[in-house]
Amino acid sequence: NRGITLWLLLLRHVPGLCWWGVSMTQRVEWRCTTRGNGGTVCDDGWDLAEAQVVCRQMKFPGVISAVTGGTYGEGSGSIWLDDMDCKGTEKSLSSCPFKGWALTDCSHKEDAGVVCERDTDLTSDTAHFLDQSLGLSDDLGELFDRGDDCDFLIAIQSPTGNRDGERNQTCSPCVTSFIRYLYTRKIDVTVSSAQCLHKLASKFGVKRLMQDTGRLFTVLLPEDPSFYTQVSLYQYSVQTGDLLLQENCLQYLAWNCEALINSPAWSDLSTDFLMALLARSDLVVPDEGFLLQELESWINEKGDSTGTESQAALLGHIRFPMIPAEKLYDLQFTSELYRSHEKLYRVSMLRGFQFNALSFDTLRKHKSIDSEEEHDYHPRIYTAEPWSVTINSTNKEPRQYGKSFTTPNHNSVIYQTKETNPVSWSAKVFKNQQECSRCISFPTARLSLQSSLSQNQTNSGRYVFHVQDFKNDMAQMPTNISLALSYPCPEGQYDFRFVVRPVYI
């Protein structure tokens, strides 16, 4: 039997164009030193390519200039690298060709440096104000801020008790605002402070601050297009056993999987994190073939560090039956991992060919599909043509709030013949009572069967902030007020993507 699940995805507009505000560039000056015992890099052969690698290694979005001649002061220790010859695409300086460790004819007067771009998006660290004062006097806050006749000193020690370790405490900048909260029950929570404030509140038993900060994570998650914040919060939720935060992070990352793949954080993900992400059916990706290609690239970039067993485990999460037959056939010629995992690919591709050529009832009749294989036959949320269509909410013409598109009965070209009629859909968005008298709230989306067909159009470059299914061909859109645990979007600054997902039962 074959069923159909209908999904509506609400998409945030591209950051920097609509809701993230104006982006500025700030100079970040850095003398290039190596880790470990300390030291510097000689400026022989030092240019923008090498500077680009350094800025990427330090998680900055780009490079402004390469600096030579010890401009930012002479370093100390060994000169570890000389005659660098980077292409600019390497992940670290040590991956570039160079003369050899500590082989140099330079002095520290030739120390190299860089000036990196720093994204200081004005709203990327927006403060979200928490007020739990319940009538406490503002005088307490003024007293704390003034610091007159202060009878205590805030000292931050390292885990070993060394007060000089304060610089290594990532949460140390948040301690003062946390202590102030104890006086006033008022605090500003930002992207950069949320995790630390949650950690401090948890450690010292301030339950209300911990809970309210935890709720703010869903507001803060979309504010970092680099995705380092989201990944860091997920790792933190695993360490602390906060299952609700863990699910919120995973859900957001699943819905925005394509954006995550294209973000700087993708190459730094751990194997365990990818395992958890790939196990989900709510991944929003163009198609399963896209996901396999990006996973292969991730494995190739990691090299032998992942290990053969871990690579096989990751590839085992790919749902090969969801890949069309012609693309499955191409894998033996195009996949860079096919030879090293040939048995896995051959077995997985066979399941895919069988699913593309046979009915699911036939597969069940002659083969017992165990629980580990069951998920392979359930599609994720695929947005590539012909399975989805997008309606732009910024269009002012009412006729622009409706589109038509068709979907096949099956993924495989075997079933896409003239004898198999495609399914035609009509997608509409209603903005007010005049457009839809039976709608309870607005906006409301409708997806229904139809016979006519117009040109299919899709959009990309968006961030998903809500996924909802249809009931009786209607889906009412929650607002920022009514949906407390969502990733809020400014009114009118999102698009509607309609997705059809065939489900075989």
C-alpha positions in Angstrom: 0.0 0.0 0.0 1.1 3.5 -0.6 0.2 6.6 1.4 1.2 10.2 1.2 2.3 12.5 3.9 2.0 16.3 3.3 4.3 18.7 5.0 4.5 22.5 5.2 7.9 24.1 5.9 8.1 27.7 7.0 11.4 29.2 5.8 13.4 32.1 7.3 14.7 34.5 4.7 18.5 34.6 4.0 20.5 36.2 6.9 21.7 39.7 6.1 18.9 40.3 3.6 15.8 40.6 5.8 15.9 39.9 9.5 19.5 39.6 10.6 20.1 43.3 10.1 23.2 45.1 8.8 26.5 43.2 8.7 29.7 45.0 9.4 33.4 44.0 9.2 35.8 44.4 12.0 39.5 44.1 11.8 41.0 41.3 13.9 44.8 41.5 14.2 46.7 38.4 15.1 50.3 37.4 15.2 50.7 34.0 13.7 51.9 31.6 16.4 51.8 27.8 16.6 50.3 25.7 19.3 52.2 23.5 21.7 55.5 24.9 22.9 54.9 28.3 21.3 56.7 30.0 18.5 56.1 31.8 15.3 55.9 31.5 11.5 58.4 33.2 9.1 57.0 35.6 6.5 59.0 34.1 3.6 56.4 33.2 1.0 53.7 34.6 3.3 50.7 36.0 1.3 46.9 35.9 1.2 46.7 32.2 0.6 48.5 31.5 3.9 46.5 34.2 5.7 43.2 32.7 4.5 44.2 29.4 6.1 45.0 31.0 9.4 41.7 32.9 9.5 39.7 29.8 8.6 41.6 27.9 11.3 40.6 30.5 13.9 37.0 30.4 12.7 36.9 33.8 11.1 34.8 34.3 8.0 37.5 35.7 5.8 40.9 37.5 5.4 41.7 41.2 5.0 45.4 41.1 4.6 48.7 39.2 5.2 51.2 41.0 7.4 55.0 40.6 7.3 58.1 41.9 9.0 56.9 41.4 12.6 54.4 44.2 12.3 52.6 43.2 15.5 55.8 42.7 17.5 58.5 40.1 17.5 57.5 36.7 18.9 59.5 34.4 21.0 60.4 30.7 21.0 61.1 28.6 17.9 60.2 29.7 14.3 58.4 26.5 13.4 57.4 27.1 9.8 59.1 28.7 6.9 58.7 29.0 3.1 54.9 28.3 3.3 53.2 27.4 0.1 49.5 27.2 0.8 46.7 27.0 -1.8 44.3 28.8 0.6 41.9 25.8 0.9 43.7 23.9 3.6 42.2 23.5 7.1 45.4 24.3 9.0 48.9 25.7 8.3 50.4 22.4 9.1 48.6 20.9 6.1 50.4 23.3 3.7 53.8 22.5 2.1 56.7 24.1 4.0 60.4 23.6 4.5 60.2 21.4 7.5 59.6 21.8 11.2 61.9 24.4 12.7 64.0 24.5 9.5 64.4 28.2 8.9 66.9 31.0 8.2 64.7 33.7 9.6 64.7 35.8 12.7 61.7 37.0 14.7 62.0 40.3 12.8 60.3 38.3 10.0 57.4 37.0 12.0 54.2 36.7 10.0 50.8 37.9 10.9 47.2 38.3 9.5 44.3 40.6 9.6 41.0 38.6 9.6 37.5 39.6 8.9 35.1 39.3 11.9 31.4 39.1 11.3 29.9 41.6 13.8 26.3 41.3 12.6 24.5 43.8 14.9 21.7 41.3 15.8 23.8 38.1 16.0 24.3 38.7 19.7 20.9 40.3 20.4 20.2 40.6 24.1 17.0 38.9 25.3 15.9 40.4 28.6 14.7 38.2 31.4 12.8 40.0 34.3 12.0 37.9 37.3 12.3 40.6 39.8 8.7 40.3 41.2 8.8 43.7 42.9 12.5 43.8 43.9 13.7 47.3 44.1 15.9 48.6 41.2 18.1 50.1 43.9 19.8 46.7 44.3 20.9 46.8 40.7 22.1 50.4 41.1 24.0 49.4 44.2 25.7 46.5 42.5 26.6 48.6 39.5 28.0 51.5 41.6 30.3 49.2 43.6 30.6 51.7 46.5 31.8 50.2 49.8 31.8 46.8 48.1 32.6 44.1 50.7 33.2 41.2 48.4 35.5 40.4 45.4 34.6 38.1 42.5 37.6 35.8 41.9 37.5 33.1 39.3 39.8 30.1 39.8 40.8 27.4 37.4 39.8 23.8 38.3 43.2 23.3 39.9 42.7 26.4 42.1 45.0 28.6 40.1 43.6 32.1 40.0 45.8 32.9 37.0 43.7 30.5 35.0 40.9 33.0 34.8 41.7 33.7 31.1 41.0 30.0 30.3 37.5 30.0 31.9 35.2 30.5 29.0 32.3 31.5 31.3 34.3 34.1 33.3 32.8 37.1 31.3 29.3 36.0 32.4 30.0 35.7 36.1 29.4 39.4 36.9 26.0 39.5 35.2 25.1 36.2 36.9 26.0 37.7 40.4 24.0 40.8 39.4 21.0 38.6 38.6 21.1 37.3 42.2 20.7 40.9 43.4 18.1 42.0 40.9 16.5 38.9 39.2 17.1 40.7 35.9 19.5 39.7 33.2 20.3 40.0 29.4 20.8 36.7 27.7 22.7 36.7 24.4 23.9 34.0 22.0 27.4 34.1 23.4 26.2 34.1 27.1 23.3 31.7 27.0 25.2 28.4 27.5 27.4 29.8 30.2 24.5 31.3 32.1 22.6 28.0 31.9 25.7 26.2 33.2 26.2 28.7 36.1 22.5 28.5 37.0 22.6 24.7 36.9 25.7 24.5 39.0 24.5 26.9 41.7 20.9 25.6 41.7 19.2 28.8 40.4 16.4 26.7 38.8 14.3 29.5 37.4 17.2 31.2 35.5 18.2 27.8 34.2 14.7 27.0 32.9 14.1 30.3 31.3 17.5 30.4 29.7 16.8 26.9 28.4 13.6 28.2 26.8 15.5 31.0 25.2 17.7 28.5 23.3 15.0 28.1 20.7 15.0 31.8 20.1 18.8 32.0 20.0 19.5 29.0 17.8 18.7 30.7 14.5 21.0 33.6 15.3 24.3 32.0 14.3 24.6 31.2 10.6 28.0 29.6 11.2 26.1 26.8 13.2 29.0 26.6 15.7 26.5 27.8 18.4 23.9 25.2 17.6 26.5 22.4 17.5 28.1 23.5 20.7 24.7 23.6 22.4 23.9 20.1 21.3 27.2 18.9 22.6 26.5 20.7 25.9 23.0 19.1 26.1 24.5 15.7 25.7 27.1 16.4 28.4 24.5 17.7 30.9 21.8 15.1 30.0 19.3 17.9 29.2 17.1 15.8 26.9 14.7 18.6 25.9 17.6 20.9 24.9 19.2 17.9 23.0 16.0 17.3 21.0 15.5 21.0 20.3 19.0 21.3 18.9 18.8 18.2 16.9 15.4 19.1 15.5 16.6 22.6 14.4 19.8 21.1 12.8 17.7 18.4 11.1 15.3 20.9 9.6 18.3 23.0 8.4 20.5 20.2 7.4 21.4 21.7 4.0 22.4 25.0 5.6 24.4 23.0 8.2 26.2 21.2 5.4 27.2 24.4 3.8 28.3 26.1 7.0 31.8 26.3 8.5 30.8 23.9 11.3 30.1 21.0 9.0 33.7 19.8 8.7 34.2 19.9 12.4 31.3 17.7 13.4 32.0 14.6 15.4 31.1 11.1 14.3 28.7 10.6 17.2 26.9 13.8 16.2 26.5 12.8 12.6 25.2 9.4 13.7 22.4 11.1 15.7 21.6 13.4 12.9 21.5 10.8 10.1 19.2 8.6 12.1 16.4 11.1 11.9 13.6 11.0 9.3 12.9 14.8 9.6 16.1 15.8 7.8 15.2 18.4 5.3 17.5 17.8 2.3 17.1 18.1 -1.5 17.2 14.3 -1.8 18.9 11.2 -0.4 21.6 11.2 -3.1 22.6 14.7 -2.0 23.0 13.5 1.5 25.1 10.6 0.5 27.4 12.8 -1.6 27.9 15.3 1.2 28.6 12.5 3.7 31.2 10.9 1.4 32.9 14.3 1.1 32.9 14.6 4.9 34.4 11.2 5.3 37.1 11.9 2.7 38.0 15.1 4.3 38.4 13.4 7.7 40.6 10.7 6.1 41.7 7.8 8.3 40.8 9.6 11.5 37.2 8.3 11.4 38.2 4.6 11.0 36.7 2.0 8.6 34.1 0.8 11.1 32.9 4.4 11.8 32.7 5.1 8.1 30.6 2.0 7.5 28.3 2.9 10.4 27.8 6.4 9.0 27.1 5.1 5.5 24.7 2.6 7.0 22.4 5.5 7.9 21.9 6.4 4.2 18.5 5.2 2.9 19.6 3.7 -0.4 16.1 2.7 -1.5 15.2 6.4 -1.6 17.7 7.0 -4.3 16.4 6.6 -7.9 17.6 3.6 -9.8 19.7 5.5 -12.4 21.5 7.4 -9.6 22.2 4.1 -7.8 23.7 2.7 -10.9 26.0 5.7 -11.2 27.5 5.2 -7.7 29.9 2.4 -8.8 31.5 4.9 -11.2 31.2 8.2 -9.3 31.5 7.3 -5.6 34.9 7.9 -4.1 34.2 5.4 -1.3 32.7 2.6 -3.4 35.9 0.6 -3.7 36.8 0.9 0.0 33.3 -0.1 1.1 32.3 -2.2 -1.9 30.4 -4.9 0.0 28.3 -2.3 1.9 27.5 -0.4 -1.3 26.6 -3.5 -3.3 24.2 -4.8 -0.6 22.7 -1.4 -0.1 22.3 -0.7 -3.8 20.6 -4.1 -4.3 18.0 -3.1 -1.7 17.6 0.1 -3.6 17.2 -1.6 -7.0 14.6 -4.0 -5.5 12.6 -1.2 -4.0 12.6 0.7 -7.3 11.5 -2.3 -9.3 9.1 -4.2 -7.0 6.1 -3.3 -4.8 6.7 -3.1 -1.1 4.2 -6.0 -0.6 6.4 -8.2 -2.8 9.5 -7.3 -0.8 7.7 -8.2 2.4 6.4 -11.5 0.9 9.7 -13.0 0.1 12.0 -11.2 2.6 11.6 -10.4 6.2 12.6 -6.8 6.7 14.0 -6.4 10.2 13.7 -3.3 12.3 17.2 -2.1 11.4 16.3 -2.0 7.7 12.8 -0.7 8.2 13.9 3.0 8.3 15.6 2.6 4.8 12.1 2.5 3.3 10.9 5.7 4.9 11.8 8.9 3.0 13.0 12.0 4.8 11.7 15.5 3.9 13.0 15.9 0.3 12.7 19.4 -1.2 14.2 18.9 -4.7 11.9 18.8 -7.7 9.3 17.5 -8.1 8.5 16.9 -4.4 8.1 20.5 -3.3 7.0 24.0 -4.3 7.7 27.3 -2.5 5.3 30.3 -2.2 7.0 33.7 -1.4 5.1 35.4 1.3 6.5 38.9 0.3 4.5 38.9 -3.0 1.6 41.4 -2.7 -0.5 40.1 -5.5 -3.1 37.6 -4.2 -2.7 35.4 -7.3 0.9 34.9 -6.3 -0.2 33.1 -3.1 -1.1 30.0 -5.1 0.9 27.5 -7.2 0.3 24.1 -8.8 2.8 21.3 -9.2 2.9 17.5 -9.9 4.6 14.6 -8.2 5.2 11.1 -9.5 3.7 8.0 -7.9 7.2 6.6 -7.2 10.8 7.8 -7.0 12.0 5.4 -9.8 12.0 6.1 -13.5 10.6 2.6 -13.9 7.2 3.9 -12.7 7.4 7.3 -14.4 5.8 6.3 -17.6 2.9 7.5 -19.6 0.7 4.8 -18.2 1.3 6.1 -14.7 -0.6 9.3 -14.1 1.3 11.9 -12.0 -0.4 13.4 -9.0 -1.3 17.1 -9.4 -1.5 19.4 -6.4 -2.8 22.9 -5.8 -0.9 24.9 -3.1 -2.3 28.1 -1.6 -1.7 30.5 1.3 -4.6 32.5 2.7 -3.9 35.8 4.4 -7.3 37.0 5.6 -10.9 36.1 6.1 -11.9 37.4 2.7 -9.7 34.8 1.0 -10.9 31.9 3.3 -14.1 32.1 5.3 -13.6 28.8 7.0 -10.1 29.5 8.2 -9.7 30.0 12.0 -6.4 31.9 12.0 -4.0 33.4 9.5 -1.9 32.7 7.6 -3.4 29.3 6.7 -2.0 27.0 4.0 -3.9 24.6 1.9 -2.7 21.7 -0.3 -5.2 19.8 -2.3 -5.5 17.5 -5.3 -6.3 19.0 -8.7 -6.2 18.1 -12.4 -4.6 21.3 -14.0 -0.9 22.0 -13.9 1.2 25.2 -14.0 5.0 25.6 -14.0 6.8 24.3 -10.9 8.9 26.9 -9.0 11.2 26.4 -6.0 13.4 28.6 -3.8 16.6 28.0 -1.9 18.9 29.8 0.6 16.4 29.7 3.5 16.4 28.5 7.0 13.5 26.2 8.1 11.9 27.4 11.4 8.7 25.2 11.5 7.5 22.0 10.0 3.8 21.0 10.2 1.6 18.4 8.6 -1.8 18.9 7.0 -5.2 17.9 8.4 -8.1 17.8 6.0 -5.8 19.6 3.4 -5.4 22.6 5.7 -2.5 23.8 7.9 -2.8 26.8 10.3 0.4 28.7 10.8 1.4 29.4 14.4 2.4 32.9 15.3 5.3 33.9 17.5 2.9 34.5 20.4 1.0 31.2 20.1 4.0 29.0 19.5 6.2 29.3 22.5 8.7 26.6 21.6 9.5 27.6 18.1 12.2 29.5 16.2 10.4 32.8 15.8 10.3 34.6 12.5 9.4 38.3 12.0 5.9 38.7 10.6 5.7 38.5 6.9 9.4 37.6 6.5 9.1 33.9 5.7 8.2 31.7 2.8 6.0 28.6 2.6 7.4 25.4 1.1 5.0 22.6 0.4 6.5 19.1 0.5 4.8 15.9 -0.6 6.4 12.7 0.9 5.3 9.3 -0.3 5.0 6.8 2.5 4.9 3.0 1.9 3.0 1.1 4.5 
